[in-house]
Amino acid sequence: MKIDSKVEEVTQEDLNERNEEEVILKEDAEKSDEILNKIETFLKENKEAGKKDDENKTKLYGEAQGLWKELSDHINNIGFLFHINDEEYRLMKKYITNKCEYDHESVFMGVLLKEDFFQRAEAYRKNDEPIKITCNETVLIHHLFENGGFKVKGLHAEAYAYRNIMTAIGKVNKYYNELDIASKRAGEDINNWVQGLDAPEQANQEQQSDENSAQKA
């Protein structure tokens, strides 16, 4: 008896090709580095800011906060390149829009993906462009697959498609986490710098207090 099989196994060669694909546009990566360098330069150039008057301190504090917001906004709005093929995309869309089981909380995730991500994705596919996705959207998709009742029977095409979707999500999250770690370090540097703005004034107050105590003694 001849068994008609339509299994489409993804070969190791296919996976190697995907591993070489970039998940972020060059200009987005360069802008991230540019803002991080701006923050580092700003803090170095203004390490003596605590010696300035209150008006200048306030101005510098505002500039530092502006740089921090610029970095956070940029990272949170990066459109990462989501490398999945047409079959994988159809599986993901069909599951989320037709098969996923939603509760009173997750339904909002599904609606957000349907009305935002999938509309953008269709436009990218129509123009034969790589699909762009935010890190938050990858988290939502992963959550719905994990908790919405997704199942496959056997290791056939859908199983491999699901694996490749999760691999693409993992690559995006890995790159995002690297940027997030860098941004948190920059945030810590800014916080330490802010705490040092009043350090000279506090030192003077402590010195004056010590002198007063010595005179009383």
Secondary structure per residue as TSV (DSSP state, phi and psi in degrees):
chain	resnum	aa	ss	phi	psi
A	1	M	-	360.0	128.5
A	2	K	-	-86.2	130.3
A	3	I	-	-99.1	119.6
A	4	D	-	-86.7	106.8
A	5	S	-	-111.3	138.1
A	6	K	-	-114.5	25.8
A	7	V	-	-64.7	130.1
A	8	E	-	-119.3	84.1
A	9	E	-	-74.5	138.5
A	10	V	-	-84.1	121.9
A	11	T	-	-82.0	165.1
A	12	Q	H	-62.2	-32.6
A	13	E	H	-62.3	-41.8
A	14	D	H	-61.2	-42.9
A	15	L	H	-65.6	-38.3
A	16	N	H	-62.9	-38.7
A	17	E	H	-63.5	-39.5
A	18	R	H	-69.1	-34.5
A	19	N	H	-63.4	-23.6
A	20	E	T	-87.0	-8.0
A	21	E	S	-77.8	137.2
A	22	E	-	-76.3	147.7
A	23	V	S	-109.5	2.9
A	24	I	S	-144.4	140.2
A	25	L	-	-66.9	149.1
A	26	K	H	-57.6	-40.7
A	27	E	H	-68.0	-31.6
A	28	D	H	-70.5	-40.9
A	29	A	H	-64.0	-43.0
A	30	E	H	-66.1	-37.5
A	31	K	H	-67.3	-37.9
A	32	S	H	-59.5	-47.1
A	33	D	H	-63.6	-38.0
A	34	E	H	-62.8	-45.7
A	35	I	H	-68.3	-40.6
A	36	L	H	-60.7	-40.4
A	37	N	H	-67.2	-36.8
A	38	K	H	-63.0	-41.0
A	39	I	H	-64.8	-46.0
A	40	E	H	-60.8	-44.6
A	41	T	H	-64.9	-42.8
A	42	F	H	-59.4	-45.6
A	43	L	H	-67.2	-36.2
A	44	K	H	-67.4	-43.6
A	45	E	H	-70.6	-21.5
A	46	N	T	-119.6	31.6
A	47	K	T	-69.3	-18.2
A	48	E	T	-100.2	21.1
A	49	A	G	-62.5	-25.1
A	50	G	G	-64.0	-17.8
A	51	K	G	-86.0	-6.9
A	52	K	S	-83.7	168.7
A	53	D	-	-75.0	169.6
A	54	D	H	-60.2	-37.1
A	55	E	H	-63.2	-44.8
A	56	N	H	-69.6	-34.6
A	57	K	H	-61.4	-44.2
A	58	T	H	-62.4	-40.8
A	59	K	H	-63.9	-45.8
A	60	L	H	-65.9	-38.6
A	61	Y	H	-60.9	-42.0
A	62	G	H	-63.2	-38.8
A	63	E	H	-66.1	-40.7
A	64	A	H	-63.9	-43.5
A	65	Q	H	-63.6	-35.8
A	66	G	H	-64.7	-41.2
A	67	L	H	-64.5	-41.0
A	68	W	H	-63.5	-42.5
A	69	K	H	-66.1	-39.7
A	70	E	H	-60.1	-42.4
A	71	L	H	-67.2	-47.0
A	72	S	H	-62.0	-45.5
A	73	D	H	-62.3	-41.7
A	74	H	H	-63.1	-48.8
A	75	I	H	-64.0	-41.1
A	76	N	H	-71.6	-18.2
A	77	N	T	-109.3	7.9
A	78	I	-	-64.5	133.9
A	79	G	-	-93.1	95.7
A	80	F	E	-71.3	149.1
A	81	L	E	-82.9	119.7
A	82	F	E	-102.4	98.2
A	83	H	-	-87.6	89.0
A	84	I	-	-130.9	149.7
A	85	N	-	-87.0	-179.4
A	86	D	H	-62.1	-40.7
A	87	E	H	-64.1	-42.4
A	88	E	H	-67.4	-39.7
A	89	Y	H	-62.8	-44.4
A	90	R	H	-62.4	-40.2
A	91	L	H	-61.1	-47.6
A	92	M	H	-62.5	-45.8
A	93	K	H	-67.1	-43.7
A	94	K	H	-62.1	-41.5
A	95	Y	I	-64.7	-49.9
A	96	I	I	-68.8	-36.5
A	97	T	I	-89.1	-21.8
A	98	N	I	-126.6	-27.2
A	99	K	I	-114.3	-24.5
A	100	C	-	-62.2	137.3
A	101	E	-	-92.1	121.2
A	102	Y	-	-106.9	146.2
A	103	D	-	-109.5	-172.3
A	104	H	T	-66.9	-17.4
A	105	E	T	-96.3	-47.6
A	106	S	H	-70.6	-20.6
A	107	V	H	-60.7	-31.4
A	108	F	H	-68.9	-32.9
A	109	M	H	-65.3	-45.2
A	110	G	H	-62.9	-42.7
A	111	V	H	-63.9	-41.2
A	112	L	H	-61.4	-44.2
A	113	L	I	-65.5	-41.9
A	114	K	I	-64.8	-43.8
A	115	E	I	-87.4	-12.6
A	116	D	I	-119.8	-70.4
A	117	F	I	-60.3	-49.8
A	118	F	H	-68.5	-30.5
A	119	Q	H	-66.1	-42.4
A	120	R	H	-65.7	-43.2
A	121	A	H	-60.8	-39.7
A	122	E	H	-63.1	-37.9
A	123	A	H	-67.0	-41.8
A	124	Y	H	-61.3	-44.1
A	125	R	H	-67.2	-37.9
A	126	K	H	-62.7	-36.2
A	127	N	T	-91.5	6.9
A	128	D	T	57.7	42.8
A	129	E	-	-112.7	155.0
A	130	P	-	-61.3	139.3
A	131	I	E	-69.4	133.7
A	132	K	E	-105.3	140.8
A	133	I	E	-143.4	145.1
A	134	T	-	-88.1	160.3
A	135	C	H	-61.3	-38.8
A	136	N	H	-60.2	-38.1
A	137	E	H	-67.7	-36.7
A	138	T	H	-65.1	-36.7
A	139	V	H	-64.9	-42.4
A	140	L	H	-63.6	-44.5
A	141	I	H	-62.7	-45.9
A	142	H	H	-59.6	-43.3
A	143	H	H	-61.6	-42.5
A	144	L	H	-68.7	-38.1
A	145	F	H	-65.8	-38.2
A	146	E	H	-73.7	-34.2
A	147	N	H	-116.9	-1.7
A	148	G	T	-99.0	11.6
A	149	G	T	89.1	21.9
A	150	F	-	-69.3	131.0
A	151	K	-	-145.7	148.5
A	152	V	-	-129.1	150.7
A	153	K	S	-107.9	109.4
A	154	G	S	84.8	166.2
A	155	L	S	-94.3	70.4
A	156	H	S	-107.7	-162.2
A	157	A	H	-55.9	-40.9
A	158	E	H	-65.0	-36.2
A	159	A	H	-64.2	-43.7
A	160	Y	H	-69.6	-37.3
A	161	A	H	-62.7	-42.9
A	162	Y	H	-62.2	-44.7
A	163	R	H	-57.6	-42.4
A	164	N	H	-70.2	-34.1
A	165	I	H	-62.8	-46.3
A	166	M	H	-66.5	-34.7
A	167	T	H	-65.2	-42.4
A	168	A	H	-64.2	-39.4
A	169	I	H	-63.9	-42.2
A	170	G	H	-62.2	-37.8
A	171	K	H	-65.9	-40.2
A	172	V	H	-64.5	-46.8
A	173	N	H	-64.5	-36.0
A	174	K	H	-62.8	-45.8
A	175	Y	H	-67.5	-40.7
A	176	Y	H	-60.9	-43.1
A	177	N	H	-62.3	-35.7
A	178	E	H	-63.5	-42.7
A	179	L	H	-67.1	-38.7
A	180	D	H	-64.6	-40.7
A	181	I	H	-62.8	-43.5
A	182	A	H	-63.2	-40.1
A	183	S	H	-69.6	-35.8
A	184	K	H	-66.5	-38.1
A	185	R	H	-63.8	-41.8
A	186	A	H	-62.9	-39.5
A	187	G	H	-63.7	-38.8
A	188	E	H	-65.6	-39.8
A	189	D	H	-63.1	-41.0
A	190	I	H	-65.4	-43.3
A	191	N	H	-62.0	-42.0
A	192	N	H	-64.2	-38.8
A	193	W	H	-64.6	-42.0
A	194	V	H	-62.7	-42.4
A	195	Q	H	-63.4	-25.9
A	196	G	T	-84.0	-5.9
A	197	L	T	-62.8	-37.0
A	198	D	T	-99.3	6.0
A	199	A	H	-59.7	-47.4
A	200	P	H	-60.6	-40.2
A	201	E	H	-64.4	-42.5
A	202	Q	H	-64.8	-39.2
A	203	A	H	-63.7	-40.3
A	204	N	H	-64.2	-40.9
A	205	Q	H	-63.4	-41.8
A	206	E	H	-66.1	-39.1
A	207	Q	H	-65.2	-42.2
A	208	Q	H	-64.0	-39.1
A	209	S	H	-64.4	-40.9
A	210	D	H	-64.9	-39.7
A	211	E	H	-66.2	-40.7
A	212	N	H	-63.7	-41.3
A	213	S	H	-63.3	-39.4
A	214	A	H	-67.1	-38.2
A	215	Q	H	-67.1	-39.1
A	216	K	H	-66.6	-35.5
A	217	A	-	-68.7	360.0
